[in-house]
């Protein structure tokens, strides 16, 4: 059955509907639950693009790919903030019974919502993996000269667009999306422009029909809410996030992996290097030489396997270490101490 035929729905407490699809093993047999957050102008159809059911079954993963609010078939939330988005993630996890703790994977702009989850619902997150994630170019720890260097690393069109979006109200952003972006996406011009602006590695990747076909379907699906989600993403990522990376380190102490191609011209790898310098104790940065924004992650079995292995191994190794420490503590107590406690 095609991914677009597998849509399911859940209802949030405030009445909004969220669409999603499942892959991997069932809730009853899963040992790991992974919630995937898609990027800008994307949808549940992407998920982990091209991931094999065999890999998910081998790792006993139940994968949930949602349409984030305002994308695909999910209702938008006009009052969405980074904090409310994180709380939505927790509610979705509860409704789908993902467990007390679950894993997150964020691709591109989906990574921004992983940052929010780490900040606002850290107690629910077993581990975080991000692929070429968006961050805030205006975090306080980033100097003006560093910000300029990062902007110079992305396409001129993207740079100019961000500068304009940052200065106008949301309704203007949404109007622009509806009038210009939606119109372009409904034609082949969108695909042609994406390929034209892509890095060399991504251009080769987009020549594969499986990738270009999915991208076309995924982008079309993402805009079924008149581009509301896209406009809201643009508004949020260019506004004040309300927290800094250092704030995350105070509350979240689990695995936090970032994979990024050094030829990515949509989200510059220099952003991740700046973040790594700001919070070296939090971020594990995997730099991917010669790779772009799509090539390491779309229909790339090695990339998928590496991501899941690193994410699960670190989280479970830490859990086992804590368990071993508790056992050692128990065994290390004297017999009289144990006897006294038992008597009590």
TORBA-392646 format. One line per 4 residues: number of its first residue (from 1); for each residue z, x, y of C-alpha. Coordinates in steps of 0.25 Angstrom, whole numbers. Layout:
<sites>
NUM	Z X Y; ...
</sites>
This chain:
<sites>
1	0 0 0; -3 5 14; 8 9 23; 4 -1 33
5	6 -12 22; 20 -8 19; 26 -12 32; 41 -18 31
9	50 -23 42; 64 -23 45; 72 -30 56; 82 -24 66
13	94 -31 71; 88 -34 84; 76 -41 78; 66 -30 79
17	57 -27 67; 54 -14 62; 42 -11 52; 43 0 42
21	37 5 29; 44 12 17; 39 24 8; 46 32 -3
25	57 27 -12; 64 14 -11; 77 12 -4; 84 11 -17
29	79 25 -22; 79 33 -9; 88 44 -7; 82 47 7
33	78 37 18; 68 42 28; 65 34 41; 52 38 47
37	50 37 62; 35 37 67; 29 44 79; 22 39 92
41	11 29 89; 15 29 74; 21 19 65; 27 17 51
45	13 20 45; 15 34 48; 29 37 42; 28 50 36
49	13 51 37; 7 52 23; 20 55 15; 19 53 1
53	27 43 -7; 29 54 -18; 36 63 -8; 45 51 -3
57	48 47 -18; 51 62 -22; 61 63 -10; 67 49 -13
61	64 45 1; 63 31 7; 54 32 19; 54 21 30
65	44 22 41; 46 13 52; 38 8 64; 47 12 76
69	50 1 86; 37 -4 93; 28 3 83; 20 -3 72
73	26 -16 68; 40 -13 73; 46 -21 85; 48 -13 97
77	62 -11 104; 60 -12 119; 74 -6 121; 72 5 112
81	79 19 115; 81 31 107; 95 25 103; 90 12 99
85	79 18 91; 89 26 83; 97 14 81; 85 6 76
89	83 18 66; 97 16 61; 95 1 59; 82 2 52
93	89 12 42; 100 2 40; 90 -10 37; 82 -1 28
97	94 4 21; 91 19 23; 105 23 21; 116 28 30
101	108 40 33; 93 41 33; 82 52 37; 72 51 49
105	58 56 50; 52 55 64; 38 59 67; 34 63 81
109	40 52 90; 48 47 78; 55 60 79; 61 55 93
113	68 44 86; 74 53 76; 80 61 87; 86 47 92
117	91 44 78; 98 58 77; 104 55 91; 109 41 89
121	110 38 74; 113 52 68; 123 46 58; 111 39 51
125	101 51 50; 101 59 37; 90 68 43; 79 69 53
129	65 74 51; 55 74 63; 40 77 63; 35 82 77
133	45 74 84; 45 69 98; 57 73 107; 60 72 121
137	53 82 130; 64 79 141; 76 83 133; 85 91 142
141	85 103 134; 70 105 136; 67 113 148; 56 110 157
145	48 122 153; 49 118 139; 45 104 141; 33 108 148
149	29 117 136; 31 106 127; 22 96 135; 12 107 136
153	11 107 120; 7 93 119; -6 86 123; -9 84 138
157	-10 69 135; 3 68 128; 10 76 139; 4 68 150
161	8 55 143; 22 59 141; 23 62 156; 18 49 160
165	26 41 150; 39 47 154; 37 42 168; 34 27 166
169	41 15 161; 40 10 147; 31 -2 150; 20 8 156
173	21 16 143; 19 4 135; 8 -1 143; 0 12 142
177	2 12 127; -4 -2 126; -15 0 136; -20 14 132
181	-14 20 119; -15 7 111; -30 6 115; -33 20 112
185	-26 19 98; -34 7 94; -47 15 95; -51 28 88
189	-49 36 101; -34 37 98; -36 44 85; -47 53 92
193	-37 57 103; -26 60 93; -35 69 85; -41 76 98
197	-26 79 103; -21 83 89; -17 97 86; -27 105 76
201	-18 102 64; -16 87 67; -31 86 70; -34 91 56
205	-24 82 50; -30 70 57; -43 73 51; -37 67 38
209	-40 53 36; -26 49 30; -20 54 43; -29 49 53
213	-30 35 46; -14 34 46; -13 38 60; -23 28 65
217	-16 17 57; -2 22 61; -5 22 76; -12 8 76
221	1 3 68; 10 9 78; 5 2 90; 6 -13 85
225	17 -15 95; 8 -13 106; 12 2 107; 27 -2 111
229	33 9 102; 23 19 107; 26 16 121; 41 16 118
233	41 29 111; 34 36 123; 44 30 133; 56 35 124
237	51 49 121; 48 52 136; 61 46 141; 75 51 141
241	80 51 126; 94 50 130; 98 61 121; 96 76 119
245	94 84 106; 108 90 108; 113 76 107; 107 74 93
249	114 87 88; 128 81 92; 126 69 82; 115 72 72
253	117 83 62; 107 80 51; 94 86 48; 84 86 59
257	70 92 56; 58 93 65; 44 97 60; 34 100 71
261	20 106 70; 18 117 81; 4 112 84; 9 98 87
265	3 94 101; 9 80 102; 24 84 101; 26 99 104
269	33 108 94; 40 114 106; 48 102 108; 54 104 94
273	57 118 97; 64 114 110; 72 104 102; 75 115 92
277	81 124 103; 89 113 108; 95 108 95; 93 120 85
281	105 115 76; 98 101 75; 83 103 73; 76 110 61
285	62 112 67; 50 114 57; 38 120 65; 25 117 58
289	15 128 62; 1 123 64; 4 108 63; 3 97 73
293	9 83 75; 3 77 62; -1 88 53; 12 91 47
297	17 77 45; 5 68 42; 1 68 27; 8 81 25
301	15 81 12; 21 94 14; 26 90 28; 33 78 22
305	39 85 11; 45 96 20; 50 86 30; 58 77 19
309	63 89 12; 69 96 24; 75 83 29; 81 79 16
313	85 92 11; 93 96 24; 100 82 25; 104 82 10
317	108 96 10; 117 94 21; 123 82 14; 126 89 2
321	132 101 9; 142 91 16; 145 85 2; 147 98 -4
325	157 102 8; 165 89 6; 166 92 -9; 170 106 -7
329	181 101 3; 186 91 -7; 186 102 -18; 193 112 -9
333	205 104 -6; 218 108 -14; 223 100 -26; 236 96 -19
337	228 92 -7; 219 83 -16; 231 77 -23; 238 74 -10
341	226 67 -5; 225 59 -18; 239 55 -17; 237 50 -3
</sites>
